[in-house]
Amino acid sequence: MKHIYFLVAIILLTNCKIEAQTNAKHSSSTKEITLEKIWNGTFSAERMNSLNSMNGDFYAVLDYDRKSRTVSVDKYSYKTLEKVATIVNSGDLEGLKSFSSYSFNNDETKLILGTNFQQIFRHSKKGTYYAYDIASKKLTLIGEEIQEPVFSPDNKNVAYAKDNNIFIKNVASNKITQVTSDGKKNSIINGITDWVYEEEFAFVRAFEWNSTGAYLAFLRFDETEVPTFSMDIVGKELYPNQQVFKYPKAGEKNADVTLHMFTLSSKNTKKISLGDYEYIPRIKWSNAADVLVATTLNRHQNNLNLHKVNALKSSATLLLNETDKAYIDITDNLTFLADNSFIWTSEKDGYNHVYHYNFSGKLINQITQGNWEVTKYYGFNEKKKTIYYQSVENGSINRGVYSIDLKGRNKKLLSNNNGQNTAAFSKNLNYFINTFSSAETPPIYSLFSSKGKLLKVIKDNALLKKEIAEYKMSQKEFSTIHINGNDLNMWMVKPVDFDENKKYPLLMFQYSGPGSQQVANKWNGANDYWHNMLAQKGIIVVCVDGRGTGFKGAQFKKVTQKELGKYEVEDQISTAKKLAKLPYIDNNNIGIWGWSYGGFMSTNCLLKGNDIFTTAIAVAPVTSWRFYDSVYTERYMQTPQENASGYDDNSPINYAGKLKGKYLLVHGTGDDNVHVQNSFRMINSLIEANKQFDMFIVPDRTHGIYKGRNTRLNLFTKMTNFIEENLNNESTK
């Protein structure tokens, strides 16, 4: 069958190339995948416990002993992978029965232990935290319902946030210094990011100690004028609760964010002027104790400045400026070396690469270069003058781990298999634990030296591989398909008993958001098992990463600028029409589905591609970018005031009348990210156009629609039934 597919592809999909690692061999086993097995953990891969690298060649792991019901922080050796010490055990603590988080101070003589967490938004939480002295075994309460506690580098104090203010507690005396006092819910936030910064700039703690513990730099968010969003949470009480928070939609007022410097000795706080900007997405201290580097962005996010902030003088000077015709992504890759020169990553040559600058902002050299992307920066080994990174040098669907010297020479591939390789380095960068997987191989965890020598296989998921072999499981067939002038990455999953003389319904899956990737040579997630289950039922499933997706260069990624939903939709529609010409595809039964941005896409495709798509599922979709947050949306679209046509021409709300096929719309009413307002407005447009459709509203569930008993099982049962009812072909049954 593999060779038949190749022949058909060559004839009908001109310029469609099958990559070398493709394996179209299908299992001859008899067990069938079921929704219950997908969601009860039958196919769960064994994973390593989350580890934190420690000083030297050690790492720490949070271990749970089921027999004694105790939690411990244990110290392990990278060299042997053996436990060398228990740092703290909850069974030995008076006044603290358990804890679920821990963090070290700089010299690893103390710990902060956290418990009783209450989730705030997706990444933020508050809880009860304790300071633990490893030598004396003394446990000290830091505070209850506090956020983001962190030791000062001199180990004397802990800074934390509570009720939108910042506090510093002296561990020895228990004396508390209140750094700010103007914090107020939905008005002023000190030291903690607002909703949109947390979601889109991906950080929560907005305060940082300098290297001596003399200064605390922090951000202040004045969100007084930011519009308020509210959601009813039904819960189990007689009356629902209302969740109210500040949420800046595209074109609306953002929080006014300012940088401040607190001096511990004088207890004085000074505001730092950074000139004209809209966002401060990062602050980081350099290796000079009195110099902070603050990153600012304009509202379009295409003009970035790095500022050197002098804590003594409370003044700032420009270190580096970078501009882009579209936008600049924010990362955590800024790294200061011993001489305060720094590592920086940028797409300025068209691909994401690593650069070396001196502390005056002058380029020393470009370290990596080529028509490929650096996808992760792991760090710099000062002793070996070596940088470690991950990239797509071996094809955009793969990831490899590499080393290279500071001058851009002596590059070496450290990982040894085609697929996804992700490294977790020791703090001194002498070792790394590599997680490898591919479409055919479940995760394998291995210990490597920093020179790329395999030292030990830690976990190989052999039991899962043996279990999978008993099921009717089809391998993904990777290829490229030539669409609208571009070779797009694609995978296809066929039924195990595929017969080229039959015609099969086609279901397309995608996400399609800027810089994203769904076509990747990695192990299965829950969606992949579901797609395989659908293949068992006689449906071919295909995924294509169209224009706007990631890891193929800035031009490919940023072509969608100011027109989200235009080129991505064109590529999915064109792909469907090309695949429909294959002799084994039933061109009267072609569907598409997606979640979030993917739901925005599937809705658009069903409407704009109503001559090819007959069925679509949209889960938690954006239906107008006017409803989404300012930071994400304006990065790609600018504001609605500047780009009204870009917002409206690609909003499915505005052409609901084009609906011809079957449409299932799913949304959680507790979604604080993509608000259910999106689906409600889509529903209104469909009603006004007198169009029939199906919908599934899930009470109180957030964007992931997963909390509660059987939530995911129930959702995917609904989706499966919808597909079986509306995307069917009796000839394949």
Phi, psi and omega per residue, in radians:
M1 nan -0.563 -3.137
K2 -1.052 -0.777 -3.096
H3 -1.246 -0.576 3.065
I4 -1.097 -0.741 3.127
Y5 -1.069 -0.741 3.137
F6 -1.044 -0.774 -3.088
L7 -1.110 -0.805 3.127
V8 -1.092 -0.718 -3.128
A9 -1.091 -0.706 -3.127
I10 -1.164 -0.672 -3.109
I11 -1.275 -0.796 -2.961
L12 -1.814 -0.400 3.115
L13 -1.986 1.331 -3.117
T14 -0.998 2.444 -3.111
N15 1.146 0.391 3.056
C16 -1.701 1.968 -3.006
K17 -1.910 2.273 3.090
I18 -1.573 2.228 -3.070
E19 -1.373 2.773 -2.992
A20 -1.059 -0.594 -3.039
Q21 -1.425 -0.017 3.134
T22 -1.061 2.411 3.064
N23 -2.350 1.859 -3.081
A24 -1.647 0.096 3.132
K25 -1.154 2.307 -3.083
H26 -1.883 2.671 3.130
S27 -1.208 2.516 3.062
S28 -1.766 0.233 -3.102
S29 -1.318 2.962 -2.945
T30 -1.958 -0.352 -3.123
K31 -1.148 2.498 3.140
E32 -1.834 2.503 3.055
I33 -1.293 2.368 3.065
T34 -2.192 2.801 3.101
L35 -1.069 -0.672 3.141
E36 -1.062 -0.713 -3.129
K37 -1.241 -0.581 3.100
I38 -1.102 -0.713 -2.996
W39 -1.750 -0.056 3.080
N40 -1.730 0.087 3.052
G41 1.656 0.099 -3.137
T42 -0.964 -0.664 -3.062
F43 -1.813 0.297 -3.128
S44 -1.224 2.338 3.088
A45 -1.427 2.544 3.037
E46 -1.304 2.266 -3.087
R47 -2.148 2.743 3.062
M48 -1.320 2.592 3.007
N49 -1.080 2.570 3.108
S50 -1.080 2.272 -3.097
L51 -2.073 2.663 3.060
N52 -2.052 2.146 3.110
S53 -1.165 2.416 3.127
M54 -1.953 3.047 3.069
N55 -1.065 2.545 -3.099
G56 1.307 -2.622 -3.082
D57 -1.765 0.859 -3.070
F58 -2.307 2.794 3.017
Y59 -2.485 2.785 -3.131
A60 -2.036 2.575 -3.139
V61 -2.359 2.458 3.028
L62 -1.512 1.937 -3.083
D63 -1.885 2.533 3.094
Y64 -2.084 2.192 3.113
D65 -1.714 1.890 -3.081
R66 -1.149 -0.568 -3.095
K67 -1.178 -0.856 -3.108
S68 -1.609 -0.161 -3.096
R69 0.979 0.739 3.094
T70 -2.045 2.725 3.092
V71 -1.990 2.447 3.127
S72 -2.429 2.660 2.940
V73 -1.762 2.000 -3.068
D74 -1.945 2.537 -3.111
K75 -1.791 2.290 -3.108
Y76 -2.158 2.729 3.072
S77 -1.668 2.270 3.023
Y78 -1.093 -0.633 -3.030
K79 -1.139 -0.713 -3.068
T80 -1.957 -0.270 -3.045
L81 1.126 0.234 3.131
E82 -1.631 2.609 3.054
K83 -1.256 2.289 -3.124
V84 -1.925 -0.300 -3.137
A85 -2.926 2.673 2.907
T86 -1.775 2.087 -3.066
I87 -1.382 -0.748 3.087
V88 -2.707 2.503 3.104
N89 -2.255 2.310 -3.084
S90 -1.065 -0.445 3.123
G91 -1.176 -0.308 -3.137
D92 -1.706 0.015 -3.047
L93 -1.745 2.349 3.027
E94 -1.635 2.215 3.106
G95 1.597 -0.007 3.097
L96 -2.499 1.815 -3.062
K97 -1.306 -0.560 -3.094
S98 -2.749 2.887 3.036
F99 -2.629 2.719 -3.074
S100 -2.207 0.047 3.030
S101 -2.564 2.748 3.092
Y102 -2.667 2.685 3.019
S103 -2.637 2.601 -3.111
F104 -1.666 2.770 2.858
N105 -1.429 3.113 -3.010
N106 -1.058 -0.759 -3.090
D107 -1.654 0.144 3.023
E108 1.049 0.621 3.031
T109 -1.714 -0.219 -3.101
K110 -2.404 2.764 3.102
L111 -2.261 2.646 2.883
I112 -1.910 2.135 -3.126
L113 -1.888 2.355 -3.086
G114 -2.094 2.554 3.124
T115 -2.699 3.046 3.083
N116 0.954 0.905 -3.060
F117 -1.383 2.508 3.013
Q118 -2.159 2.116 -3.126
Q119 -1.237 2.440 3.079
I120 -1.829 -1.227 3.000
F121 -2.103 -2.746 -3.017
R122 -1.054 -0.729 -3.060
H123 -1.944 -0.314 -3.032
S124 -1.661 2.601 3.117
K125 -2.732 2.832 3.000
K126 -2.186 2.711 -3.085
G127 -2.871 -3.011 3.071
T128 -1.750 2.247 -3.065
Y129 -2.193 2.540 3.113
Y130 -2.206 2.611 2.964
A131 -1.729 2.319 -3.121
Y132 -2.152 2.158 3.091
D133 -1.586 2.055 -3.017
I134 -1.144 -0.704 -3.093
A135 -1.233 -0.850 -3.078
S136 -1.530 -0.223 -3.087
K137 1.081 0.420 3.141
K138 -1.455 2.341 3.129
L139 -1.950 2.208 -3.102
T140 -2.216 2.249 3.080
L141 -1.197 2.215 3.035
I142 -1.500 -0.869 3.129
G143 3.034 2.848 3.098
E144 -1.876 2.569 -3.126
E145 0.920 0.805 3.110
I146 -1.968 2.938 -3.113
Q147 -2.218 2.491 2.892
E148 0.913 0.866 3.108
P149 -1.200 2.488 3.132
V150 -2.600 2.379 3.118
F151 -1.210 2.569 2.929
S152 -1.278 2.650 -3.114
P153 -1.036 -0.422 3.107
D154 -1.523 0.070 3.046
N155 1.221 0.099 -3.056
K156 -1.506 -0.513 -2.981
N157 -2.304 2.767 2.997
V158 -2.169 2.191 3.038
A159 -1.690 2.494 3.119
Y160 -2.721 2.959 3.103
A161 -2.029 2.528 3.049
K162 -2.673 2.312 3.104
D163 0.898 0.756 3.052
N164 1.239 0.234 3.070
N165 -2.150 2.868 3.141
I166 -1.903 2.423 3.121
F167 -2.290 2.683 3.028
I168 -2.217 2.175 -3.128
K169 -1.953 2.210 3.033
N170 -1.359 2.115 -3.016
V171 -1.170 -0.631 -3.094
A172 -1.280 -0.793 -3.048
S173 -1.689 -0.234 -3.048
N174 1.162 0.194 3.105
K175 -1.267 2.356 -3.110
I176 -1.925 2.257 3.034
T177 -1.852 2.159 3.107
Q178 -1.559 2.002 -3.071
V179 -1.360 -0.708 3.130
T180 -2.254 2.744 -3.120
S181 -2.399 0.005 -3.062
D182 -1.691 0.119 -3.127
G183 -1.095 2.405 -3.124
K184 -2.706 2.353 -3.109
K185 -0.981 2.346 3.134
N186 1.036 0.453 3.120
S187 -2.474 -1.214 -3.110
I188 -2.178 2.249 3.065
I189 -2.133 2.232 3.076
N190 -1.968 2.172 2.992
G191 1.402 -0.095 3.087
I192 -2.242 2.436 -3.091
T193 -1.276 2.734 3.041
D194 -1.381 -3.139 -3.053
W195 -0.999 -0.830 -2.991
V196 -1.258 -0.627 3.050
Y197 -1.127 -0.769 3.134
E198 -1.026 -0.783 -3.070
E199 -1.306 -0.776 -2.957
E200 -1.770 -0.481 3.060
F201 -1.775 -0.049 2.923
A202 1.054 0.787 2.947
F203 -2.621 2.735 -3.089
V204 -2.020 -0.894 -3.121
R205 -1.330 2.116 -3.104
A206 -2.029 0.718 2.984
F207 -2.488 2.559 -3.055
E208 -2.501 2.278 3.011
W209 -1.307 2.560 2.934
N210 -1.409 3.091 -2.966
S211 -1.207 -0.284 -3.135
T212 -1.836 -0.181 -3.076
G213 1.420 0.236 -3.127
A214 -1.503 -0.482 -3.081
Y215 -2.216 2.574 2.998
L216 -2.207 1.953 3.071
A217 -1.565 2.455 3.136
F218 -2.627 2.780 3.065
L219 -1.767 2.520 3.078
R220 -2.073 2.239 -3.125
F221 -1.901 2.018 3.014
D222 -1.751 1.752 -3.090
E223 -1.860 0.412 -3.114
T224 -0.960 -0.743 -3.054
E225 -1.651 0.048 3.090
V226 -1.296 2.304 3.132
P227 -1.023 2.588 -3.090
T228 -1.680 2.424 3.044
F229 -2.030 2.506 -3.137
S230 -2.327 2.574 3.100
M231 -2.356 2.423 3.025
D232 -1.456 2.206 3.047
I233 -1.830 1.927 -3.015
V234 -1.137 -0.834 3.118
G235 1.040 -2.610 -3.108
K236 -2.131 0.112 -3.140
E237 -1.529 3.046 -3.118
L238 -1.160 -0.688 3.120
Y239 -2.027 2.481 3.111
P240 -1.251 2.727 3.004
N241 -1.658 2.744 3.120
Q242 -2.011 2.166 3.055
Q243 -1.619 2.105 -3.068
V244 -2.120 2.207 3.126
F245 -2.675 2.838 -3.133
K246 -1.456 2.241 -3.075
Y247 -2.459 1.819 3.138
P248 -1.396 1.951 3.060
K249 -1.406 2.924 -3.095
A250 -0.921 2.263 3.099
G251 1.468 -0.114 -3.110
E252 -1.625 3.042 -3.088
K253 -1.198 2.242 3.008
N254 -1.531 2.883 2.993
A255 -1.103 2.539 3.039
D256 -1.501 1.923 -3.024
V257 -1.865 2.257 -3.113
T258 -2.291 2.688 -3.139
L259 -1.745 2.386 -3.111
H260 -2.342 2.664 -3.126
M261 -2.195 2.086 3.108
F262 -1.792 2.233 3.091
T263 -1.751 2.083 -3.008
L264 -1.142 -0.687 -3.063
S265 -1.164 -0.710 -3.084
S266 -1.682 -0.218 -3.074
K267 1.084 0.441 3.137
N268 -1.725 2.533 3.064
T269 -2.104 2.330 3.112
K270 -2.186 2.418 3.059
K271 -1.418 2.377 -3.123
I272 -1.798 2.193 3.107
S273 -1.442 2.222 -3.138
L274 -2.062 0.290 3.110
G275 1.363 -2.583 -3.057
D276 -1.620 2.119 -3.133
Y277 -2.817 2.947 3.038
E278 -1.979 -0.648 -3.055
Y279 -2.240 2.613 2.940
I280 -2.118 1.462 -3.005
P281 -1.404 -0.175 3.098
R282 -2.672 2.520 2.878
I283 -2.323 2.456 -3.107
K284 -2.705 2.310 3.101
W285 -1.331 2.430 3.018
S286 -1.392 -3.070 3.093
N287 -1.349 -0.156 2.994
A288 -1.482 2.185 -2.987
A289 -1.054 -0.407 -3.082
D290 -1.912 0.254 -3.116
V291 -2.166 2.008 3.042
L292 -1.741 2.550 3.020
V293 -1.962 2.114 -3.137
A294 -1.938 2.365 3.101
T295 -1.735 2.292 3.039
T296 -2.173 2.686 3.095
L297 -2.332 2.589 2.960
N298 -1.374 3.023 -3.054
R299 -1.133 -0.601 3.095
H300 -1.270 -0.217 3.119
Q301 1.086 0.539 3.085
N302 -2.074 0.187 3.094
N303 -2.408 1.873 -3.051
L304 -1.958 2.380 3.058
N305 -2.151 2.405 2.897
L306 -1.790 2.200 -3.107
H307 -1.936 2.336 2.965
K308 -1.539 2.025 -3.104
V309 -1.816 2.098 3.103
N310 -1.535 1.950 -3.075
A311 -1.165 -0.556 -3.139
L312 -1.194 -0.715 -3.070
K313 -1.689 -0.140 -3.089
S314 0.954 0.736 -3.108
S315 -2.304 2.826 -3.098
A316 -2.308 2.507 3.038
T317 -2.250 2.713 -3.095
L318 -1.337 2.237 3.086
L319 -1.725 -0.775 -3.071
L320 -2.680 2.450 3.039
N321 -2.165 2.382 3.083
E322 -2.395 2.368 3.133
T323 -2.194 2.819 3.139
D324 -2.638 2.590 3.124
K325 -1.180 -0.460 -3.110
A326 -1.895 -1.396 -3.101
Y327 -2.761 2.899 3.099
I328 -2.125 2.190 3.105
D329 -1.337 2.511 3.085
I330 -1.652 2.313 3.121
T331 -2.277 3.118 3.046
D332 -1.881 0.434 -2.998
N333 -1.461 -0.215 3.132
L334 -1.013 2.099 -3.086
T335 -2.331 2.197 3.117
F336 -1.638 2.287 3.117
L337 -1.554 3.106 -3.047
A338 -1.017 -0.606 -3.131
D339 -1.566 0.164 -3.124
N340 1.241 0.084 2.865
S341 -1.142 2.868 -3.030
F342 -2.472 2.684 3.058
I343 -1.637 2.408 -3.103
W344 -2.489 2.473 3.054
T345 -1.930 2.533 -3.045
S346 -2.729 2.684 3.049
E347 -1.739 0.315 -2.954
K348 -1.140 -0.347 3.068
D349 -1.720 0.178 3.108
G350 1.820 -0.257 3.091
Y351 -2.387 2.656 -3.116
N352 -1.304 2.083 -3.095
H353 -2.413 3.010 -3.059
V354 -1.792 2.333 -3.103
Y355 -2.216 2.715 3.124
H356 -2.134 2.154 -3.133
Y357 -2.113 2.677 2.974
N358 -1.501 3.065 -3.018
F359 -1.352 0.057 2.991
S360 -1.727 0.000 3.127
G361 1.507 0.224 3.127
K362 -1.580 2.335 -3.136
L363 -1.178 2.181 3.029
I364 -1.501 -0.891 3.049
N365 -2.966 2.754 2.980
Q366 -1.520 2.114 -3.001
I367 -1.443 -0.818 3.089
T368 -1.949 2.592 3.097
Q369 -2.778 2.675 -3.123
G370 2.508 2.982 -3.133
N371 -1.483 0.999 3.112
W372 -2.682 2.919 -3.015
E373 -1.925 2.407 2.854
V374 -1.386 2.147 -3.043
T375 -1.799 -0.379 3.022
K376 -2.580 2.465 2.988
Y377 -1.902 2.123 -3.042
Y378 -1.646 -0.557 3.135
G379 2.611 3.097 -3.088
F380 -2.181 2.196 3.064
N381 -1.571 1.855 -3.050
E382 -1.074 -0.675 -3.084
K383 -1.195 -0.701 -3.096
K384 -1.657 -0.063 -3.106
K385 0.919 0.773 -3.025
T386 -2.199 2.417 3.088
I387 -1.841 2.517 3.113
Y388 -2.105 2.372 -3.074
Y389 -2.676 2.917 3.040
Q390 -1.994 2.524 -3.136
S391 -2.654 3.079 3.122
V392 -1.890 0.570 -3.106
E393 -1.049 -0.427 -3.137
N394 -1.788 0.636 3.134
G395 1.842 2.441 -2.989
S396 -1.185 -0.270 3.102
I397 -1.582 -0.077 -3.132
N398 -1.938 2.881 3.028
R399 -2.383 2.293 3.072
G400 -2.153 2.715 3.103
V401 -1.822 2.290 -3.029
Y402 -2.306 2.793 2.925
S403 -2.179 2.694 3.126
I404 -2.750 2.592 -3.135
D405 -1.434 2.986 -3.005
L406 -1.115 -0.380 -3.136
K407 -1.620 0.079 3.107
G408 1.441 0.403 -3.129
R409 -2.067 3.006 3.065
N410 0.986 0.774 3.092
K411 -1.211 2.449 -3.117
K412 -2.471 2.342 3.022
L413 -1.389 2.147 -3.078
L414 -1.715 -0.462 3.107
S415 -1.595 2.749 -2.957
N416 -2.213 0.278 3.124
N417 -2.372 2.541 3.049
N418 -1.316 2.250 -3.115
G419 2.557 -2.571 3.124
Q420 -1.736 2.056 3.063
N421 -2.041 2.140 3.135
T422 -2.237 2.236 -3.039
A423 -1.797 2.499 2.949
A424 -2.081 1.793 -3.022
F425 -1.471 2.616 2.950
S426 -1.147 2.780 -3.064
K427 -1.053 -0.596 3.130
N428 -1.561 0.064 3.067
L429 1.089 0.524 3.074
N430 -1.574 -0.416 -3.121
Y431 -2.393 2.786 2.925
F432 -2.563 2.561 3.011
I433 -1.702 2.068 -3.080
N434 -1.706 2.279 3.011
T435 -1.796 1.987 3.135
F436 -1.974 2.416 2.941
S437 -2.654 2.817 3.019
S438 -2.491 3.141 3.127
A439 -1.102 -0.359 -3.113
E440 -1.869 -0.200 -3.006
T441 -2.217 2.091 3.076
P442 -1.168 2.914 -3.016
P443 -0.950 2.302 3.031
I444 -2.062 2.180 3.139
Y445 -1.801 2.148 -3.066
S446 -2.350 2.570 3.075
L447 -1.658 2.246 3.114
F448 -2.151 2.645 2.888
S449 -1.362 2.863 -3.131
S450 -1.185 -0.165 3.072
K451 -1.589 -0.017 3.095
G452 1.638 0.206 3.120
K453 -1.459 2.191 3.086
L454 -1.252 2.106 -3.105
L455 -1.751 -0.639 -3.104
K456 -2.917 2.440 2.964
V457 -1.522 2.153 -3.047
I458 -1.565 -0.933 3.086
K459 -2.427 2.432 -3.113
D460 -2.184 0.006 3.123
N461 0.950 0.636 3.133
A462 -1.083 -0.620 -3.139
L463 -1.148 -0.697 3.101
L464 -1.139 -0.739 3.137
K465 -1.076 -0.675 3.096
K466 -1.169 -0.713 3.116
E467 -1.106 -0.801 -3.120
I468 -1.055 -0.615 -3.092
A469 -1.081 -0.317 -3.122
E470 -1.513 -0.075 -3.068
Y471 -1.889 2.718 3.019
K472 -1.247 1.636 -3.023
M473 -2.176 2.156 3.111
S474 -1.669 2.431 3.078
Q475 -1.401 2.579 3.007
K476 -1.207 2.370 3.036
E477 -1.797 1.941 -3.122
F478 -1.509 2.457 3.116
S479 -2.762 3.129 2.916
T480 -2.121 2.592 3.141
I481 -2.240 2.305 -3.057
H482 -1.474 1.956 -3.068
I483 -2.333 2.224 3.059
N484 0.849 0.736 3.058
G485 1.483 0.072 -3.109
N486 -2.251 2.541 2.998
D487 -1.523 1.909 -3.067
L488 -1.728 2.436 3.089
N489 -1.219 2.450 -3.081
M490 -2.552 2.545 2.846
W491 -2.205 2.681 3.132
M492 -2.329 2.388 3.042
V493 -2.064 2.088 3.141
K494 -1.829 2.808 3.018
P495 -1.036 2.597 3.137
V496 -1.008 -0.693 -3.117
D497 -1.675 0.621 -3.086
F498 -0.892 2.335 3.109
D499 -2.229 2.018 -3.063
E500 -1.147 -0.191 3.130
N501 -1.548 -0.091 3.085
K502 -1.753 2.878 3.036
K503 -1.943 2.344 -3.058
Y504 -2.082 2.462 2.970
P505 -1.063 2.674 -3.126
L506 -2.104 2.255 3.014
L507 -2.047 2.154 3.095
M508 -1.740 2.400 3.087
F509 -2.093 2.470 3.110
Q510 -2.831 2.869 2.947
Y511 -2.035 -0.977 2.924
S512 1.367 -0.035 -3.102
G513 -1.147 2.780 -3.100
P514 -0.950 2.184 3.077
G515 1.310 0.127 -3.088
S516 -1.522 3.049 3.069
Q517 -2.684 2.255 3.022
Q518 -2.020 -0.449 3.106
V519 -1.573 1.623 -3.084
A520 -2.427 2.477 -3.131
N521 -1.435 1.364 -3.115
K522 -2.496 2.977 -3.070
W523 -1.223 2.841 -3.027
N524 -1.147 2.506 2.856
G525 -1.851 -3.089 -3.106
A526 -1.029 -0.696 3.128
N527 -1.051 -0.655 -3.117
D528 -1.145 -0.691 3.093
Y529 -1.155 -0.662 3.099
W530 -1.125 -0.745 3.103
H531 -1.068 -0.665 3.095
N532 -1.170 -0.626 3.079
M533 -1.107 -0.712 3.090
L534 -1.140 -0.633 3.085
A535 -1.098 -0.642 3.045
Q536 -0.990 -0.568 -3.086
K537 -1.524 0.118 3.049
G538 1.627 0.459 3.130
I539 -2.032 2.313 3.020
I540 -1.515 2.306 -3.131
V541 -2.003 2.332 -3.089
V542 -2.299 2.529 3.025
C543 -2.298 2.314 3.124
V544 -2.284 2.271 3.026
D545 -1.601 1.864 -3.102
G546 -1.512 -2.990 3.113
R547 -1.009 2.483 -3.107
G548 1.772 -0.351 3.111
T549 -1.376 3.140 -2.882
G550 -1.808 3.022 2.932
F551 1.271 0.375 3.050
K552 -2.245 0.377 3.102
G553 1.803 2.764 -3.064
A554 -1.149 -0.671 -3.089
Q555 -1.104 -0.762 3.121
F556 -1.131 -0.704 -3.096
K557 -1.272 -0.695 -2.964
K558 -1.689 0.132 3.126
V559 -1.119 -0.375 -3.098
T560 -1.471 0.044 -3.078
Q561 -0.928 2.268 3.121
K562 1.245 0.062 -3.121
E563 -2.500 0.846 3.123
L564 -0.988 2.237 3.127
G565 1.715 -0.112 -3.140
K566 -1.489 -1.182 -3.062
Y567 -1.229 -0.600 3.124
E568 -1.088 -0.753 3.130
V569 -1.182 -0.742 3.107
E570 -0.987 -0.723 -3.107
D571 -1.202 -0.680 3.122
Q572 -1.196 -0.705 3.115
I573 -1.136 -0.797 3.140
S574 -1.108 -0.662 3.094
T575 -1.098 -0.803 3.139
A576 -1.037 -0.733 -3.126
K577 -1.180 -0.608 3.124
K578 -1.265 -0.752 3.114
L579 -1.146 -0.538 -3.134
A580 -1.087 -0.340 3.135
K581 -1.425 -0.221 3.084
L582 -1.132 2.437 -3.053
P583 -1.127 -0.362 -3.107
Y584 -1.739 0.130 3.092
I585 -1.795 2.249 3.057
D586 -1.407 1.804 -3.046
N587 -1.278 -0.016 3.040
N588 -1.686 -0.020 -3.111
N589 -2.397 1.345 3.136
I590 -2.170 2.116 -3.122
G591 -2.096 2.983 3.123
I592 -2.606 2.532 3.100
W593 -2.518 2.784 3.111
G594 -3.005 2.892 -3.073
W595 -2.125 2.391 3.091
S596 1.125 -2.047 3.053
Y597 -1.009 -0.616 3.097
G598 -1.134 -0.544 3.062
G599 -1.266 -0.651 2.992
F600 -0.979 -0.772 -3.121
M601 -1.197 -0.819 -3.085
S602 -1.114 -0.627 3.079
T603 -1.135 -0.831 3.110
N604 -1.039 -0.751 -3.097
C605 -1.132 -0.703 3.135
L606 -1.113 -0.616 -3.107
L607 -1.442 -0.944 -3.105
K608 -1.295 -0.442 3.111
G609 -1.878 0.706 -3.046
N610 -1.228 -0.100 3.072
D611 -1.595 -0.056 3.135
I612 -2.287 -0.694 3.137
F613 -1.544 2.302 -3.127
T614 -1.916 -0.245 -3.052
T615 -2.585 2.520 3.055
A616 -2.646 2.571 2.975
I617 -2.115 2.295 3.072
A618 -2.159 2.069 3.113
V619 -1.881 2.189 3.103
A620 0.848 0.904 -3.033
P621 -1.454 2.585 2.788
V622 -1.299 2.344 3.079
T623 -2.044 -0.244 2.949
S624 -2.634 2.272 3.124
W625 -1.193 -0.174 3.025
R626 -1.140 -0.407 -3.087
F627 -1.578 -0.164 -3.028
Y628 -1.692 2.984 -2.979
D629 -1.221 2.746 -3.017
S630 -1.147 -0.786 -3.007
V631 -1.129 -0.902 -3.140
Y632 -1.126 -0.911 -2.992
T633 -1.136 -0.831 -3.068
E634 -1.238 -0.392 3.053
R635 -0.985 -0.634 -3.073
Y636 -1.876 -0.342 -2.972
M637 -2.144 -0.102 -2.892
Q638 0.980 -2.835 -3.055
T639 -1.587 2.772 3.064
P640 -1.061 -0.538 3.120
Q641 -1.143 -0.576 -3.132
E642 -1.549 -0.443 -2.935
N643 -2.457 0.936 -3.066
A644 -1.022 -0.733 -3.096
S645 -1.169 -0.633 3.101
G646 -1.071 -0.642 3.105
Y647 -1.276 -0.784 -2.939
D648 -1.529 -0.551 -3.102
D649 -1.179 -0.393 -3.098
N650 -2.021 0.321 3.085
S651 -1.673 2.100 -3.107
P652 -1.106 -0.338 3.080
I653 -0.983 -0.557 -3.007
N654 -1.516 -0.054 3.066
Y655 -2.504 0.764 3.089
A656 -1.044 -0.439 3.140
G657 -1.124 -0.237 3.131
K658 -1.405 -0.103 -3.082
L659 -1.101 2.164 3.042
K660 -2.121 -0.600 -3.048
G661 -1.528 -2.949 3.137
K662 -1.581 2.346 -2.999
Y663 -2.346 2.183 3.043
L664 -1.979 2.143 -3.115
L665 -1.970 2.181 -3.075
V666 -2.167 2.384 3.084
H667 -2.752 2.539 3.024
G668 -1.618 2.358 -3.077
T669 -1.303 -0.257 3.118
G670 -1.709 0.346 -3.112
D671 -1.293 1.862 3.141
D672 -1.528 -0.031 -3.114
N673 -1.724 -1.275 3.004
V674 -1.727 1.754 -2.991
H675 -1.126 2.582 3.117
V676 -1.075 -0.280 2.996
Q677 -0.854 -0.666 3.127
N678 -1.004 -0.837 -3.119
S679 -1.269 -0.653 3.117
F680 -1.088 -0.696 3.116
R681 -1.205 -0.605 3.067
M682 -1.140 -0.735 3.116
I683 -1.059 -0.781 3.110
N684 -1.036 -0.727 3.134
S685 -1.130 -0.684 3.111
L686 -1.176 -0.668 3.091
I687 -1.106 -0.798 -3.141
E688 -1.083 -0.525 3.108
A689 -1.548 0.042 -3.135
N690 0.986 0.818 3.133
K691 -1.871 2.419 3.099
Q692 -1.579 2.508 -3.091
F693 -2.791 2.993 3.073
D694 -1.945 2.575 3.074
M695 -2.492 2.711 3.140
F696 -2.426 1.802 3.141
I697 -1.698 2.187 -3.042
V698 -1.887 1.930 -3.037
P699 -1.051 2.312 2.959
D700 1.180 -0.108 -3.087
R701 -1.311 2.513 3.138
T702 -1.467 -2.884 -2.994
H703 -1.067 -0.538 -3.116
G704 -1.452 -0.211 3.141
I705 0.788 1.146 -3.091
Y706 -2.396 -0.378 -3.058
K707 -1.273 2.552 3.122
G708 1.773 2.709 -3.102
R709 -1.123 2.245 3.035
N710 1.118 0.291 -3.061
T711 -1.066 -0.902 -3.133
R712 -1.187 -0.699 3.102
L713 -1.045 -0.780 3.140
N714 -1.113 -0.750 -3.139
L715 -1.092 -0.847 -3.082
F716 -1.283 -0.407 2.979
T717 -1.142 -0.768 3.093
K718 -1.035 -0.818 -3.111
M719 -1.157 -0.694 3.124
T720 -1.105 -0.819 3.130
N721 -1.059 -0.706 3.139
F722 -1.091 -0.753 -3.133
I723 -1.175 -0.765 -3.133
E724 -1.107 -0.604 -3.125
E725 -1.322 -0.564 -2.956
N726 -2.005 -0.261 3.129
L727 -2.151 1.384 -3.016
N728 -2.371 2.747 3.114
N729 -2.608 1.929 -3.036
E730 -1.065 -0.434 -3.076
S731 -1.195 -0.304 -3.124
T732 -1.722 0.030 -3.073
K733 -1.762 nan nan
